[in-house]
Amino acid sequence: MRAAVISVTERGRALSERLAPLFDADRFCYRRHTDEGASAYDDIMDITADIFMRCDVIVFICAAGIAVRASAPHISSKLTDPAVIVIDDCGRFVIPILSGHIGGANQAARLIAEHIGAQAVITTATDTGGHFSPDSMAKANGLIIDDMDTAKRIAAAVLEGKRIGLYSSFPCVNIPDDITRGEAEYGIAVSEDRSVKPFPVTLHLIPKNIIVGVGCRRGTPTESIAACVRTALGDIPEERISAVATIDIKADEAGLIGYCGSIGAELITFTAEELMDAQGEFSASDFVRSVTGTDNVCERSAVCAGGRLIVKKTALDGVTAAAAEKDITIDFARTCI
């Protein structure tokens, strides 16, 4: 998780030192109050503009108005904006001001408050009322929200005291009282099938549980890897990919790293020995084994990453790709950060 802490005063600088280890965060301190472990800045508007879209969490130790004005020009969507949190420089209050649910600001604020002995000030209505939040649940369980307008309607229905229906293709645990397995006007459908509509107002939550295994020649461009993966996946949307897996000798492959960055997926690598220990029936190539030490990279790496193989090896322009699907359990008590 990419995090940054921006402070303005000397007290803020000292507090930023206490926060940095919590998120392994970069620190940005006003030039008159900086130290060797932080980067100095002169204009808070400039440093915010520089890091805003590169961070998952930004913590401002300053007045809330400063943080609002610095962040406002860069706000785009609750689906992509970072979590933004404000702390007074005395360290008494921790206030999430942006991306409380999907960005995880609310939970991050709670963690920070516990770490420094402060009070987390949570203002989102579902949290203050102790109710189910569809976007928080989706974020925590790695689910894709199909329609934010419908998500808002579901959240509003919760606040009006309506029970929300649940349809799920996957096991669910810790289901709150707001949720019913029975009939309902508003409901959520956790399924890879977007055509499922069990409720008059249905919010589709799509699982992000596909692991793509990739093998490629040295120097293969990102575009070639993307084309092979899309061909292999067929009707499976690329947005469902949670990770890309390969052999460890490809850990520094620029094309693979670029592809992972383009879809926001983690790159996972395994040794040849680990790949050969994978259980299942795989395509085998003596040539691949002579070069890499394993007879198959794409299928074996997808399985090693924790999935069951659902798409066998596809080869295209020097790239091989396969896909596995992870079994998941939806936990309504799971938190984001």
ABEGO torsion letter per residue (X at the ends): XBBBBBBABAAAAAAAAAAAAAAGBBBBBBAAABBAABBBBABAAAAAAAAAAABABBBBBBBAAAAAAAAAAABABAAABBBBBBBBAAGABBBBABGAAAAGAAAAAAAAAAAAGBBBBBABAAAAAGBBBAAAAAAAAGBBBABAAAAAAAAAAAAAGBBBBBBBABBBBGBBAABBABBBABBBBBBABAABBABABBBBBBBBABBBBBBBBBGBBAAAAAAAAAAAAEABBAAABABBBBBAAAAABAAAAAAAAAAGBBBBBBBAAAAAABBEBBBBBAAAAAAAGBABAAAAAAAAAGBBBABBBBBBGGBBBBBBBBBBBBBAABBAX
